[in-house]
């Protein structure tokens, strides 16, 4: 049967992926919320959806639909700024709907404990979009690692550079209290993916952490990871500049590149299929990466000491 969805954060960058996933899984988007009214994209998916700019009226609308008994909202998809996820998840469960939330589920580990209690009390589920776990190349890598002896240790370099303009630092994304900073905004999926494949985090060293760059070393159960995350286009390698690419992502395992630059297009749809089948990722799966980025944000910065990422050495030399 077709399910009814509502969506919070309809004007955001990632919202169209959720609209597409709802449509491709043959469900209905019936209500949207965003303080900004530039959401013409919805006409390509669900032009008859009700739209609200005020959360109070949106909340009332969901409540009225629930009380009518005819057209209750079954799921609320949450694409709002990171610091609002907690409140919007609560709004969903309060209206007797499951929550499907973008990363990070919350900013602080202790928020998960409270949500876990509310989830149990309500009987409704909280799902997190962890789409890298569904990427074919990442699944293949996990199968390969799982087949190796348990004491086999890998050496990994994670590099992710995605250029951002001045607007970024004026938006909520540039406010660490609202976004969690660069490690949360662009790093959390990679940290989740690596610990999913190579085991729990045993130690973290942070070599660099500021508003547009972060780098460090992470000891996992089965891997040593040097990681580098940046919003600065000046950090792009020559091959990306030569191809006029604003983004560069690379993961090498024992010096071998893992190719996963493609295959992202349908991962939200695959995430929705899993959730609708009762197999989505929840609080348990989200907890580790939230612990990791929280620890990074509150670690001492060591500078160029120990085993640091080669891109950081180049940056510090400039």
LOTIPA-378224 format. One record per residue (C-alpha): residue in one letter; residue number from 1; x, y, z. Coordinates in pm, 1 decimal, decimal comma. Layout:
<pts>
<pt bavex="A" bafi="NUM" px="X" py="Y" pz="Z"/>
...
</pts>
This chain:
<pts>
<pt bavex="X" bafi="1" px="0,0" py="0,0" pz="0,0"/>
<pt bavex="X" bafi="2" px="109,9" py="355,7" pz="-71,8"/>
<pt bavex="X" bafi="3" px="237,2" py="543,6" pz="235,6"/>
<pt bavex="X" bafi="4" px="194,6" py="913,8" pz="314,0"/>
<pt bavex="X" bafi="5" px="510,2" py="1118,8" pz="367,4"/>
<pt bavex="X" bafi="6" px="578,5" py="1467,5" pz="499,2"/>
<pt bavex="X" bafi="7" px="911,4" py="1643,9" pz="445,5"/>
<pt bavex="X" bafi="8" px="1091,2" py="1902,6" pz="660,9"/>
<pt bavex="X" bafi="9" px="1359,1" py="2114,2" pz="494,3"/>
<pt bavex="X" bafi="10" px="1201,0" py="2117,8" pz="148,4"/>
<pt bavex="X" bafi="11" px="1420,1" py="2400,8" pz="11,6"/>
<pt bavex="X" bafi="12" px="1748,8" py="2236,8" pz="106,7"/>
<pt bavex="X" bafi="13" px="2012,1" py="2082,2" pz="-118,0"/>
<pt bavex="X" bafi="14" px="1931,9" py="1720,0" pz="-35,6"/>
<pt bavex="X" bafi="15" px="1550,2" py="1744,7" pz="-32,4"/>
<pt bavex="X" bafi="16" px="1503,9" py="1659,7" pz="-404,1"/>
<pt bavex="X" bafi="17" px="1676,7" py="1325,1" pz="-345,2"/>
<pt bavex="X" bafi="18" px="1412,3" py="1244,6" pz="-84,6"/>
<pt bavex="X" bafi="19" px="1129,5" py="1362,3" pz="-311,0"/>
<pt bavex="X" bafi="20" px="1267,7" py="1138,4" pz="-586,4"/>
<pt bavex="X" bafi="21" px="1297,3" py="842,9" pz="-347,5"/>
<pt bavex="X" bafi="22" px="939,3" py="884,9" pz="-225,7"/>
<pt bavex="X" bafi="23" px="812,9" py="895,4" pz="-584,5"/>
<pt bavex="X" bafi="24" px="1026,0" py="603,9" pz="-704,3"/>
<pt bavex="X" bafi="25" px="902,7" py="385,1" pz="-416,8"/>
<pt bavex="X" bafi="26" px="543,3" py="466,5" pz="-526,5"/>
<pt bavex="X" bafi="27" px="442,6" py="665,6" pz="-220,6"/>
<pt bavex="X" bafi="28" px="285,7" py="1009,3" pz="-170,8"/>
<pt bavex="X" bafi="29" px="438,2" py="1330,1" pz="-36,6"/>
<pt bavex="X" bafi="30" px="143,0" py="1514,0" pz="116,8"/>
<pt bavex="X" bafi="31" px="300,5" py="1797,3" pz="320,5"/>
<pt bavex="X" bafi="32" px="620,6" py="2004,3" pz="321,1"/>
<pt bavex="X" bafi="33" px="779,8" py="2250,9" pz="561,5"/>
<pt bavex="X" bafi="34" px="1050,0" py="2512,0" pz="505,7"/>
<pt bavex="X" bafi="35" px="1084,5" py="2876,0" pz="616,7"/>
<pt bavex="X" bafi="36" px="1199,0" py="2953,1" pz="260,3"/>
<pt bavex="X" bafi="37" px="940,3" py="2933,3" pz="-14,4"/>
<pt bavex="X" bafi="38" px="1168,6" py="2866,5" pz="-312,5"/>
<pt bavex="X" bafi="39" px="1065,9" py="2504,1" pz="-361,7"/>
<pt bavex="X" bafi="40" px="948,6" py="2496,6" pz="-722,7"/>
<pt bavex="X" bafi="41" px="1133,8" py="2164,5" pz="-754,5"/>
<pt bavex="X" bafi="42" px="839,8" py="1995,1" pz="-582,5"/>
<pt bavex="X" bafi="43" px="628,3" py="2051,5" pz="-895,4"/>
<pt bavex="X" bafi="44" px="838,7" py="1786,3" pz="-1066,7"/>
<pt bavex="X" bafi="45" px="739,6" py="1532,7" pz="-804,2"/>
<pt bavex="X" bafi="46" px="431,6" py="1615,8" pz="-593,9"/>
<pt bavex="X" bafi="47" px="262,2" py="1940,2" pz="-704,2"/>
<pt bavex="X" bafi="48" px="-44,7" py="1873,8" pz="-485,9"/>
<pt bavex="X" bafi="49" px="147,9" py="1855,6" pz="-157,2"/>
<pt bavex="X" bafi="50" px="47,6" py="2108,0" pz="109,1"/>
<pt bavex="X" bafi="51" px="323,9" py="2355,3" pz="192,3"/>
<pt bavex="X" bafi="52" px="397,1" py="2539,5" pz="519,3"/>
<pt bavex="X" bafi="53" px="658,8" py="2795,2" pz="619,2"/>
<pt bavex="X" bafi="54" px="573,3" py="2781,2" pz="991,6"/>
<pt bavex="X" bafi="55" px="641,6" py="2467,5" pz="1199,2"/>
<pt bavex="X" bafi="56" px="344,8" py="2534,2" pz="1426,6"/>
<pt bavex="X" bafi="57" px="98,9" py="2515,9" pz="1136,5"/>
<pt bavex="X" bafi="58" px="279,1" py="2216,0" pz="987,8"/>
<pt bavex="X" bafi="59" px="259,5" py="2035,0" pz="1323,9"/>
<pt bavex="X" bafi="60" px="-111,1" py="2117,1" pz="1348,7"/>
<pt bavex="X" bafi="61" px="-168,1" py="1988,9" pz="994,3"/>
<pt bavex="X" bafi="62" px="-3,9" py="1654,5" pz="1076,5"/>
<pt bavex="X" bafi="63" px="-211,4" py="1629,3" pz="1393,9"/>
<pt bavex="X" bafi="64" px="-535,0" py="1700,8" pz="1204,3"/>
<pt bavex="X" bafi="65" px="-452,7" py="1436,7" pz="944,9"/>
<pt bavex="X" bafi="66" px="-382,5" py="1184,8" pz="1219,4"/>
<pt bavex="X" bafi="67" px="-705,6" py="1260,1" pz="1403,2"/>
<pt bavex="X" bafi="68" px="-912,1" py="1234,4" pz="1083,9"/>
<pt bavex="X" bafi="69" px="-824,0" py="865,3" pz="1062,8"/>
<pt bavex="X" bafi="70" px="-823,1" py="877,1" pz="683,6"/>
<pt bavex="X" bafi="71" px="-494,5" py="1027,2" pz="568,7"/>
<pt bavex="X" bafi="72" px="-244,1" py="1000,6" pz="853,0"/>
<pt bavex="X" bafi="73" px="120,6" py="1074,0" pz="769,0"/>
<pt bavex="X" bafi="74" px="320,6" py="751,4" pz="801,6"/>
<pt bavex="X" bafi="75" px="673,8" py="890,4" pz="763,5"/>
<pt bavex="X" bafi="76" px="838,0" py="1230,4" pz="811,8"/>
<pt bavex="X" bafi="77" px="1156,4" py="1285,5" pz="609,8"/>
<pt bavex="X" bafi="78" px="1394,8" py="1531,2" pz="778,3"/>
<pt bavex="X" bafi="79" px="1636,2" py="1739,8" pz="567,8"/>
<pt bavex="X" bafi="80" px="1660,4" py="2039,9" pz="800,6"/>
<pt bavex="X" bafi="81" px="1981,1" py="2193,0" pz="946,2"/>
<pt bavex="X" bafi="82" px="2172,9" py="1952,0" pz="1168,8"/>
<pt bavex="X" bafi="83" px="2096,1" py="2124,3" pz="1499,1"/>
<pt bavex="X" bafi="84" px="1720,1" py="2092,6" pz="1437,1"/>
<pt bavex="X" bafi="85" px="1718,1" py="1718,5" pz="1365,0"/>
<pt bavex="X" bafi="86" px="1654,1" py="1624,0" pz="1727,4"/>
<pt bavex="X" bafi="87" px="1347,6" py="1849,9" pz="1754,3"/>
<pt bavex="X" bafi="88" px="1210,3" py="1742,6" pz="1416,1"/>
<pt bavex="X" bafi="89" px="1250,0" py="1373,6" pz="1496,7"/>
<pt bavex="X" bafi="90" px="1048,7" py="1435,3" pz="1813,2"/>
<pt bavex="X" bafi="91" px="784,4" py="1617,2" pz="1607,6"/>
<pt bavex="X" bafi="92" px="752,3" py="1314,2" pz="1379,9"/>
<pt bavex="X" bafi="93" px="716,9" py="1061,4" pz="1661,4"/>
<pt bavex="X" bafi="94" px="475,1" py="1289,2" pz="1846,6"/>
<pt bavex="X" bafi="95" px="252,7" py="1272,8" pz="1538,8"/>
<pt bavex="X" bafi="96" px="275,2" py="893,2" pz="1531,8"/>
<pt bavex="X" bafi="97" px="497,8" py="880,8" pz="1225,1"/>
<pt bavex="X" bafi="98" px="833,4" py="714,2" pz="1164,5"/>
<pt bavex="X" bafi="99" px="1125,9" py="955,9" pz="1116,3"/>
<pt bavex="X" bafi="100" px="1372,2" py="931,5" pz="826,2"/>
<pt bavex="X" bafi="101" px="1657,7" py="1169,5" pz="899,9"/>
<pt bavex="X" bafi="102" px="1960,6" py="1288,6" pz="707,1"/>
<pt bavex="X" bafi="103" px="2304,0" py="1270,1" pz="866,5"/>
<pt bavex="X" bafi="104" px="2393,2" py="1343,4" pz="1138,7"/>
<pt bavex="X" bafi="105" px="2100,5" py="1203,6" pz="1331,8"/>
<pt bavex="X" bafi="106" px="2197,4" py="1441,8" pz="1616,0"/>
<pt bavex="X" bafi="107" px="2505,3" py="1644,9" pz="1707,5"/>
<pt bavex="X" bafi="108" px="2579,5" py="1502,0" pz="2052,8"/>
<pt bavex="X" bafi="109" px="2591,7" py="1137,3" pz="2168,5"/>
<pt bavex="X" bafi="110" px="2372,0" py="1197,7" pz="2472,3"/>
<pt bavex="X" bafi="111" px="2088,2" py="1317,6" pz="2249,5"/>
<pt bavex="X" bafi="112" px="2067,7" py="963,0" pz="2114,5"/>
<pt bavex="X" bafi="113" px="1988,1" py="824,8" pz="2460,0"/>
<pt bavex="X" bafi="114" px="1685,2" py="1052,7" pz="2493,5"/>
<pt bavex="X" bafi="115" px="1564,4" py="969,9" pz="2142,7"/>
<pt bavex="X" bafi="116" px="1602,1" py="599,5" pz="2214,7"/>
<pt bavex="X" bafi="117" px="1365,3" py="637,3" pz="2510,4"/>
<pt bavex="X" bafi="118" px="1112,3" py="834,2" pz="2304,3"/>
<pt bavex="X" bafi="119" px="1132,4" py="576,5" pz="2025,3"/>
<pt bavex="X" bafi="120" px="1048,5" py="297,1" pz="2270,3"/>
<pt bavex="X" bafi="121" px="765,8" py="496,3" pz="2427,7"/>
<pt bavex="X" bafi="122" px="608,0" py="589,8" pz="2095,0"/>
<pt bavex="X" bafi="123" px="643,7" py="259,4" pz="1914,7"/>
<pt bavex="X" bafi="124" px="764,6" py="443,7" pz="1603,4"/>
<pt bavex="X" bafi="125" px="1109,4" py="413,2" pz="1449,8"/>
<pt bavex="X" bafi="126" px="1393,0" py="657,6" pz="1381,8"/>
<pt bavex="X" bafi="127" px="1591,7" py="588,5" pz="1065,2"/>
<pt bavex="X" bafi="128" px="1918,0" py="748,3" pz="953,1"/>
<pt bavex="X" bafi="129" px="2029,5" py="785,3" pz="591,3"/>
<pt bavex="X" bafi="130" px="2369,2" py="610,3" pz="578,6"/>
<pt bavex="X" bafi="131" px="2378,1" py="565,0" pz="203,9"/>
<pt bavex="X" bafi="132" px="2747,0" py="473,7" pz="167,7"/>
<pt bavex="X" bafi="133" px="2665,8" py="139,8" pz="330,5"/>
<pt bavex="X" bafi="134" px="2451,7" py="69,5" pz="24,2"/>
<pt bavex="X" bafi="135" px="2711,4" py="166,2" pz="-238,5"/>
<pt bavex="X" bafi="136" px="2806,4" py="-143,1" pz="-445,8"/>
<pt bavex="X" bafi="137" px="3180,8" py="-67,1" pz="-431,8"/>
<pt bavex="X" bafi="138" px="3170,3" py="-22,2" pz="-53,2"/>
<pt bavex="X" bafi="139" px="2971,3" py="-343,7" pz="-5,5"/>
<pt bavex="X" bafi="140" px="3227,6" py="-527,0" pz="-220,3"/>
<pt bavex="X" bafi="141" px="3511,9" py="-385,8" pz="-8,4"/>
<pt bavex="X" bafi="142" px="3343,9" py="-499,2" pz="313,5"/>
<pt bavex="X" bafi="143" px="3300,0" py="-852,0" pz="177,5"/>
<pt bavex="X" bafi="144" px="3666,6" py="-857,5" pz="79,8"/>
<pt bavex="X" bafi="145" px="3783,3" py="-739,6" pz="423,8"/>
<pt bavex="X" bafi="146" px="3549,3" py="-978,4" pz="606,5"/>
<pt bavex="X" bafi="147" px="3707,9" py="-1267,6" pz="414,6"/>
<pt bavex="X" bafi="148" px="4061,5" py="-1180,7" pz="531,9"/>
<pt bavex="X" bafi="149" px="4221,8" py="-1307,9" pz="854,8"/>
<pt bavex="X" bafi="150" px="4091,5" py="-1112,3" pz="1153,2"/>
<pt bavex="X" bafi="151" px="4441,1" py="-989,2" pz="1246,0"/>
<pt bavex="X" bafi="152" px="4505,8" py="-837,7" pz="900,9"/>
<pt bavex="X" bafi="153" px="4565,9" py="-462,6" pz="943,4"/>
<pt bavex="X" bafi="154" px="4505,2" py="-219,2" pz="654,1"/>
<pt bavex="X" bafi="155" px="4661,8" py="120,2" pz="591,1"/>
<pt bavex="X" bafi="156" px="4408,2" py="370,8" pz="462,0"/>
<pt bavex="X" bafi="157" px="4423,8" py="728,1" pz="333,0"/>
<pt bavex="X" bafi="158" px="4088,3" py="907,9" pz="319,6"/>
<pt bavex="X" bafi="159" px="4085,9" py="1236,5" pz="126,6"/>
<pt bavex="X" bafi="160" px="3774,6" py="1444,4" pz="63,3"/>
<pt bavex="X" bafi="161" px="3791,4" py="1800,3" pz="-69,3"/>
<pt bavex="X" bafi="162" px="3472,0" py="1975,7" pz="-175,1"/>
<pt bavex="X" bafi="163" px="3504,7" py="2343,0" pz="-265,0"/>
<pt bavex="X" bafi="164" px="3270,3" py="2585,0" pz="-90,9"/>
<pt bavex="X" bafi="165" px="3226,8" py="2958,7" pz="-147,4"/>
<pt bavex="X" bafi="166" px="3191,8" py="3245,4" pz="99,6"/>
<pt bavex="X" bafi="167" px="2818,0" py="3180,7" pz="139,3"/>
<pt bavex="X" bafi="168" px="2897,7" py="2860,6" pz="331,2"/>
<pt bavex="X" bafi="169" px="3050,9" py="3045,2" pz="625,5"/>
<pt bavex="X" bafi="170" px="2753,7" py="3283,1" pz="653,5"/>
<pt bavex="X" bafi="171" px="2504,4" py="2995,7" pz="654,4"/>
<pt bavex="X" bafi="172" px="2419,7" py="2760,3" pz="941,3"/>
<pt bavex="X" bafi="173" px="2674,6" py="2516,7" pz="795,1"/>
<pt bavex="X" bafi="174" px="2957,9" py="2751,7" pz="887,7"/>
<pt bavex="X" bafi="175" px="2838,7" py="2769,6" pz="1249,9"/>
<pt bavex="X" bafi="176" px="2991,3" py="2475,7" pz="1437,1"/>
<pt bavex="X" bafi="177" px="2724,7" py="2494,5" pz="1709,8"/>
<pt bavex="X" bafi="178" px="2456,4" py="2440,1" pz="1445,1"/>
<pt bavex="X" bafi="179" px="2632,3" py="2205,9" pz="1202,3"/>
<pt bavex="X" bafi="180" px="2904,5" py="2030,0" pz="1398,0"/>
<pt bavex="X" bafi="181" px="3164,9" py="2177,4" pz="1164,1"/>
<pt bavex="X" bafi="182" px="3352,5" py="2025,8" pz="873,8"/>
<pt bavex="X" bafi="183" px="3402,9" py="1681,0" pz="1030,7"/>
<pt bavex="X" bafi="184" px="3026,8" py="1643,0" pz="1076,1"/>
<pt bavex="X" bafi="185" px="2908,9" py="1814,6" pz="758,1"/>
<pt bavex="X" bafi="186" px="3128,9" py="1627,2" pz="513,6"/>
<pt bavex="X" bafi="187" px="3306,6" py="1360,5" pz="717,8"/>
<pt bavex="X" bafi="188" px="3047,7" py="1164,3" pz="912,6"/>
<pt bavex="X" bafi="189" px="2943,8" py="931,0" pz="628,6"/>
<pt bavex="X" bafi="190" px="3307,0" py="834,2" pz="565,4"/>
<pt bavex="X" bafi="191" px="3376,0" py="770,8" pz="933,8"/>
<pt bavex="X" bafi="192" px="3061,5" py="557,6" pz="953,5"/>
<pt bavex="X" bafi="193" px="3158,1" py="361,9" pz="643,3"/>
<pt bavex="X" bafi="194" px="3517,3" py="296,3" pz="754,9"/>
<pt bavex="X" bafi="195" px="3422,4" py="178,0" pz="1103,4"/>
<pt bavex="X" bafi="196" px="3145,3" py="-38,5" pz="952,7"/>
<pt bavex="X" bafi="197" px="3404,4" py="-216,4" pz="737,9"/>
<pt bavex="X" bafi="198" px="3717,3" py="-211,8" pz="956,9"/>
<pt bavex="X" bafi="199" px="3575,2" py="-225,2" pz="1308,5"/>
<pt bavex="X" bafi="200" px="3533,9" py="1,3" pz="1606,0"/>
<pt bavex="X" bafi="201" px="3747,0" py="308,3" pz="1671,9"/>
<pt bavex="X" bafi="202" px="4025,6" py="248,2" pz="1924,1"/>
<pt bavex="X" bafi="203" px="4214,3" py="577,6" pz="1910,4"/>
<pt bavex="X" bafi="204" px="4183,1" py="922,2" pz="1749,9"/>
<pt bavex="X" bafi="205" px="4448,3" py="1189,0" pz="1694,1"/>
<pt bavex="X" bafi="206" px="4355,7" py="1529,8" pz="1549,1"/>
<pt bavex="X" bafi="207" px="4630,9" py="1715,9" pz="1363,1"/>
<pt bavex="X" bafi="208" px="4424,9" py="2003,7" pz="1222,6"/>
<pt bavex="X" bafi="209" px="4076,3" py="2140,3" pz="1290,0"/>
<pt bavex="X" bafi="210" px="3938,1" py="2477,0" pz="1181,7"/>
<pt bavex="X" bafi="211" px="3637,3" py="2619,5" pz="999,3"/>
<pt bavex="X" bafi="212" px="3728,4" py="2477,9" pz="658,9"/>
<pt bavex="X" bafi="213" px="3974,1" py="2195,4" pz="716,9"/>
<pt bavex="X" bafi="214" px="4027,9" py="1893,9" pz="940,1"/>
<pt bavex="X" bafi="215" px="4283,7" py="1614,4" pz="943,2"/>
<pt bavex="X" bafi="216" px="4392,3" py="1339,3" pz="1174,8"/>
<pt bavex="X" bafi="217" px="4470,9" py="974,8" pz="1241,1"/>
<pt bavex="X" bafi="218" px="4225,2" py="706,8" pz="1345,1"/>
<pt bavex="X" bafi="219" px="4310,7" py="359,7" pz="1472,3"/>
<pt bavex="X" bafi="220" px="4035,8" py="110,4" pz="1392,3"/>
<pt bavex="X" bafi="221" px="4026,2" py="-254,2" pz="1495,7"/>
<pt bavex="X" bafi="222" px="4150,7" py="-361,6" pz="1152,2"/>
<pt bavex="X" bafi="223" px="4289,9" py="-43,5" pz="995,7"/>
<pt bavex="X" bafi="224" px="4511,0" py="260,7" pz="1042,4"/>
<pt bavex="X" bafi="225" px="4344,3" py="563,0" pz="882,0"/>
<pt bavex="X" bafi="226" px="4496,1" py="897,5" pz="786,4"/>
<pt bavex="X" bafi="227" px="4213,6" py="1134,5" pz="696,7"/>
<pt bavex="X" bafi="228" px="4194,2" py="1479,2" pz="541,8"/>
<pt bavex="X" bafi="229" px="3874,1" py="1683,1" pz="488,9"/>
<pt bavex="X" bafi="230" px="3864,9" py="2027,1" pz="330,9"/>
<pt bavex="X" bafi="231" px="3630,6" py="2292,5" pz="191,1"/>
<pt bavex="X" bafi="232" px="3923,4" py="2487,9" pz="45,5"/>
<pt bavex="X" bafi="233" px="3964,8" py="2466,6" pz="-333,1"/>
<pt bavex="X" bafi="234" px="4336,1" py="2546,3" pz="-284,5"/>
<pt bavex="X" bafi="235" px="4376,4" py="2194,0" pz="-146,6"/>
<pt bavex="X" bafi="236" px="4257,4" py="2028,7" pz="-468,7"/>
<pt bavex="X" bafi="237" px="4526,8" py="1811,0" pz="-632,0"/>
<pt bavex="X" bafi="238" px="4655,6" py="1898,7" pz="-978,3"/>
<pt bavex="X" bafi="239" px="4456,7" py="1624,6" pz="-1152,7"/>
<pt bavex="X" bafi="240" px="4131,3" py="1767,1" pz="-1018,0"/>
<pt bavex="X" bafi="241" px="4231,1" py="2122,9" pz="-1114,9"/>
<pt bavex="X" bafi="242" px="4330,4" py="2010,6" pz="-1465,2"/>
<pt bavex="X" bafi="243" px="3985,7" py="1855,6" pz="-1512,2"/>
<pt bavex="X" bafi="244" px="3817,7" py="2162,7" pz="-1356,7"/>
<pt bavex="X" bafi="245" px="3660,5" py="1946,8" pz="-1087,5"/>
<pt bavex="X" bafi="246" px="3545,5" py="2128,1" pz="-768,9"/>
<pt bavex="X" bafi="247" px="3544,0" py="1806,0" pz="-568,1"/>
<pt bavex="X" bafi="248" px="3800,9" py="1535,2" pz="-506,7"/>
<pt bavex="X" bafi="249" px="3739,2" py="1217,1" pz="-310,7"/>
<pt bavex="X" bafi="250" px="3979,9" py="930,7" pz="-265,8"/>
<pt bavex="X" bafi="251" px="4013,1" py="627,4" pz="-44,4"/>
<pt bavex="X" bafi="252" px="4321,1" py="409,6" pz="-77,4"/>
<pt bavex="X" bafi="253" px="4354,7" py="76,6" pz="102,6"/>
<pt bavex="X" bafi="254" px="4715,6" py="-44,9" pz="120,8"/>
<pt bavex="X" bafi="255" px="4799,5" py="196,2" pz="-161,5"/>
<pt bavex="X" bafi="256" px="4518,3" py="75,3" pz="-389,8"/>
<pt bavex="X" bafi="257" px="4246,4" py="321,9" pz="-489,8"/>
<pt bavex="X" bafi="258" px="3886,9" py="222,9" pz="-409,9"/>
<pt bavex="X" bafi="259" px="3676,9" py="359,9" pz="-695,1"/>
<pt bavex="X" bafi="260" px="3339,3" py="478,3" pz="-570,2"/>
<pt bavex="X" bafi="261" px="3298,3" py="817,1" pz="-739,9"/>
<pt bavex="X" bafi="262" px="2997,6" py="688,8" pz="-934,1"/>
<pt bavex="X" bafi="263" px="2691,6" py="499,5" pz="-818,4"/>
<pt bavex="X" bafi="264" px="2554,6" py="767,8" pz="-584,6"/>
<pt bavex="X" bafi="265" px="2248,2" py="861,5" pz="-791,2"/>
<pt bavex="X" bafi="266" px="2003,0" py="606,2" pz="-656,4"/>
<pt bavex="X" bafi="267" px="2130,5" py="548,8" pz="-302,9"/>
<pt bavex="X" bafi="268" px="1851,5" py="749,4" pz="-137,9"/>
<pt bavex="X" bafi="269" px="1593,9" py="543,8" pz="-325,0"/>
<pt bavex="X" bafi="270" px="1769,7" py="226,6" pz="-210,5"/>
<pt bavex="X" bafi="271" px="1770,3" py="363,3" pz="145,4"/>
<pt bavex="X" bafi="272" px="1394,6" py="419,7" pz="126,8"/>
<pt bavex="X" bafi="273" px="1334,7" py="71,1" pz="-11,1"/>
<pt bavex="X" bafi="274" px="1523,1" py="-74,8" pz="285,6"/>
<pt bavex="X" bafi="275" px="1334,4" py="141,5" pz="535,2"/>
<pt bavex="X" bafi="276" px="995,8" py="52,3" pz="388,1"/>
<pt bavex="X" bafi="277" px="1095,7" py="-314,5" pz="409,7"/>
<pt bavex="X" bafi="278" px="1179,8" py="-269,6" pz="780,2"/>
<pt bavex="X" bafi="279" px="1557,8" py="-294,7" pz="724,4"/>
<pt bavex="X" bafi="280" px="1668,9" py="67,4" pz="761,7"/>
<pt bavex="X" bafi="281" px="1958,5" py="193,6" pz="974,5"/>
<pt bavex="X" bafi="282" px="1856,9" py="324,5" pz="1315,2"/>
<pt bavex="X" bafi="283" px="2004,0" py="473,8" pz="1631,1"/>
<pt bavex="X" bafi="284" px="2230,1" py="172,3" pz="1691,7"/>
<pt bavex="X" bafi="285" px="2398,3" py="211,1" pz="1352,8"/>
<pt bavex="X" bafi="286" px="2420,8" py="591,2" pz="1380,4"/>
<pt bavex="X" bafi="287" px="2575,5" py="597,9" pz="1727,3"/>
<pt bavex="X" bafi="288" px="2936,3" py="515,0" pz="1640,7"/>
<pt bavex="X" bafi="289" px="2993,8" py="790,3" pz="1384,0"/>
<pt bavex="X" bafi="290" px="2829,6" py="1048,5" pz="1610,4"/>
<pt bavex="X" bafi="291" px="3064,1" py="944,4" pz="1891,1"/>
<pt bavex="X" bafi="292" px="3359,9" py="975,5" pz="1651,8"/>
<pt bavex="X" bafi="293" px="3287,2" py="1326,9" pz="1524,2"/>
<pt bavex="X" bafi="294" px="3203,1" py="1445,8" pz="1876,9"/>
<pt bavex="X" bafi="295" px="3539,0" py="1318,0" pz="2002,1"/>
<pt bavex="X" bafi="296" px="3721,5" py="1483,7" pz="1710,0"/>
<pt bavex="X" bafi="297" px="3552,6" py="1818,5" pz="1783,0"/>
<pt bavex="X" bafi="298" px="3667,2" py="1802,1" pz="2144,8"/>
<pt bavex="X" bafi="299" px="4019,1" py="1664,0" pz="2095,6"/>
<pt bavex="X" bafi="300" px="4344,7" py="1849,3" pz="2146,1"/>
<pt bavex="X" bafi="301" px="4511,4" py="1958,8" pz="1820,9"/>
<pt bavex="X" bafi="302" px="4862,3" py="1817,0" pz="1786,9"/>
<pt bavex="X" bafi="303" px="4982,3" py="1972,8" pz="1459,6"/>
<pt bavex="X" bafi="304" px="5228,4" py="1781,5" pz="1238,8"/>
<pt bavex="X" bafi="305" px="5308,4" py="1504,0" pz="1483,6"/>
<pt bavex="X" bafi="306" px="5287,3" py="1130,3" pz="1434,2"/>
<pt bavex="X" bafi="307" px="5138,8" py="969,1" pz="1124,7"/>
<pt bavex="X" bafi="308" px="4965,1" py="1257,8" pz="946,0"/>
<pt bavex="X" bafi="309" px="4798,8" py="1275,3" pz="604,5"/>
<pt bavex="X" bafi="310" px="5033,1" py="1380,7" pz="319,8"/>
<pt bavex="X" bafi="311" px="4789,5" py="1653,0" pz="204,4"/>
<pt bavex="X" bafi="312" px="4822,4" py="1815,4" pz="545,7"/>
<pt bavex="X" bafi="313" px="5198,9" py="1831,6" pz="507,0"/>
<pt bavex="X" bafi="314" px="5156,3" py="2008,9" pz="171,1"/>
<pt bavex="X" bafi="315" px="4905,4" py="2251,7" pz="322,7"/>
<pt bavex="X" bafi="316" px="5128,7" py="2340,6" pz="617,0"/>
<pt bavex="X" bafi="317" px="5423,4" py="2394,6" pz="381,0"/>
<pt bavex="X" bafi="318" px="5236,7" py="2658,9" pz="176,1"/>
</pts>
